[in-house]
């Protein structure tokens, strides 16, 4: 497929942004398809990127194992910093609706170097997640094939490393192709996959509530409002571990903002969509957590959610007992749909961040090319797919432990760039904070609180990662490999930034995308 170079020249601006309310004159257009997504489509993309069914099956048991019956309270606690940061994203997007999101906003608040590292944190976190999603989708593909055919030998094909990698690369290629073809293709696929997973999840919740009320399983529990009390967690260490898992479960909602230049009403719609996505997610997590806990409890024996033998994939263990042999297959389908849908939409933020970084001369100019027909960052999307496939293949062939530890290091990247974005909001709008109570709280107090909470989790995770027992238990010179991977990836970004600085001095001198504060304006 051919691509047309539609890189903007210096001085080109986003239509309707530069020179407008809260806009900045140095924000550039990218050539993306305007008006491709509405409010519902944007919210669906945010929900899909998070992959609620996949997140639940992989972390429901682990969270219960850490905090016991206080799991619903920890889900709410994890929601709080994400909600506060979502307010920051909404306000920044309203002022500067740019697909570079965290990268662009932190550059304008703190300057090119902090902004570049923030963009790097988003990119590398997304590559790690994409590889993990592809691996999970591959495993569930063969598990579902085995269930449908009734053949254990087909399900066991996932254990063949070459078959697993080949299937994984095929899924990555398919997801890349769909993302390459634009937001219209993405949106159509997502309506189906997100609708399917939420519908099956609703059936599971209803049947789990029924099983819990009937006392079907000996380990089931009666509902208690005490489950919603985060202060009842036994220790701060357990609470922090549970909170880290909970924060991971909400990661990805900001994909709504990465499509802002392609969304109808780019200044307001993405922010509203992100809040809708967050509400849907917290509602789904609370309903599922409470229903599952009532049905089977949070203990470590039998079907208990905290059972270490099943906690890594709760739905695989509960599908048959809760939903029966026929409907239980639907739960496998839902997990596969969830991972597949997220695999496809997670290309959106990384490709558009790379596009923005290239447009503002923070990365090689070739990644600023937009496909003339599909109006997508074609080269950046293909690059993300190739990087994901290469990363997963190498990590799988080298060591399963290393692959596992990269996933554990993900939380560090998430807290890193989310907290920077939250702080950027308060600093960017510092001239407006005294204008009204609304501005003080939504542009200052709430973002700072969210940033502080995530920064605290970042520091606590950094300390915990030093211990070799964190993650797979692997070590490098006596230091936990999760720490080495997490800090090493951030250090790699620093090295690449220094190399880029020599090739693109104008950006790093602040001549392309400038530090600024918005003009004081009166909102309608």
C-alpha positions, 0 to 999 in steps of 0.5 A: 500500500502506498502512503502520502507524506502529509507531514505538516509544515512549521506553522500549520495548526489543528483546525479549530484549535490553534488560536481558539479557546485555550488553544496554542498556535504551535499545535499542528494538524496531522492529516488524520480523518476528521469526524470518524468517531462519535461519543459512543464509538470513542467510549467503546474504544476506551472500554475495549482497550482496557479489556475488562473481561481479560483483566478480570480473569487475570487479576480477580483471583490475584487481588483476592489473594492479596486483600481477601474479601476487601477486593471490591474496596480495592477496586474502588480505591484503584478507581479513585486515582484514575478518575482524578487523572481522567479529569486532568486528561479532560481539561487538557484535551479541551485546551489542546486536543492533540493526538499526542496526548500525554507527550504533547501536554507534558511538553507544553507544561514542563518542556521537551525532555520531560515530555519526550520521556512521558511519551516514551513511557506510554509507547513502551508500556503499550508495546508490553501490553500488546505483546501480553494481549497477543499471548493471552488471545493465542492461549484462549484461541487454542483453549476454545478450539479444544473445548469446541472440538472436545480434543485435549490434543488441540488445546495442547497445541498452545504448549508448542512454542513454535505453534504458539508464536506463529498464532500470536504473530498472525493475530498481531498482523490481523490487528495491525491490518485493522488498525491500519485501515482506519477508525471506521474499520476499528469502530465496526469491529469494536462494537461487536467485540465489546458488546459480546464481552459485556453481555457474557459478563452480565450473564456470568454476574447474574448466574454467580449472584444466583449461585451465591444466594442459593449457597451452591458452593460451600466456600460462598459468602453472604454479602457484607458492606464491610467488603467496601471498607479499604481500611479493613485490609490486614496490612499496608503491603497487602493493600499496596499490592492489591492497589497496583493490580487494581490500577492495572485493571483500569489502564487504557481508558485514555485511548479515547483521548488519542483519537481526539483529532478524529472525533466529532467535537474533538475538544469535549467528546473524548473527555466525556467518553473517557469518563463514560468508559471509567464508569462502565469499568468500575461498575463491571468490576464491582458487580463481578467481584461481589458476585464471584465472591458471594458465589465461591468466596475469596479463600485459597481452597476449592473454587475460592478466588484466592486459590493459587492454582486457579487465581491466574485465570479465574474464568477458566476455573469458574466457567463450567461450575457457575454457567454450566458446560454450554454457557461456560464456553461463552465465557471462553469466547468472551475472554478471547474477544476481550483480548482480541478487541484490546489487541486491536484498539491498543494500537491506537494510542501508541501509533498516534503518540509516535505520529505526534512525536514525529510531527513535532520532530521528536522522532524521525520524520518518516513516522509522520506519514499518514495514509492518503485513503485511510487517514491513519498513521500507517507507518507508525501503526506498522512499526508498532505491530512489528515491534510487538511481534519482535518483542514477544518472539524474542522474550518467549524464546529467551525465557518465560520468566523474562516475559512474565517480569516485563508484565510486572514492570508494566505498572511502573510505566503506567504510573510514570506517565499518568502521574506526569500528565496529571501534574502537567495539567495543574502546572499548565493551567496554573494561571487559571486556578484562581478564576473559579472553584471549578477551575481550582478543583478540576484543573488543580486539586483533583489532578494533583491528588491523582498524580500524588497517589500514582507517584506514591504507587510508582515509588512503592513499586520501585522499592518492591521490585528490588526484591528478587521475590517480586515477579518470577523470582529471577535475579540479575546480580542479586537484584530483582529482574523486574526492577532491572527491566522496569528501570532499564526500559526507562533508561533506554528511553533516556539514551534514545532521547539523547541520540534524538536530541543530536538529530532534532535539536530544534525540538529540544530547544523548545522551538517546535512545541513550546512551553506555554500556559493558556490564555485566560478566557471566559467559558460559555 
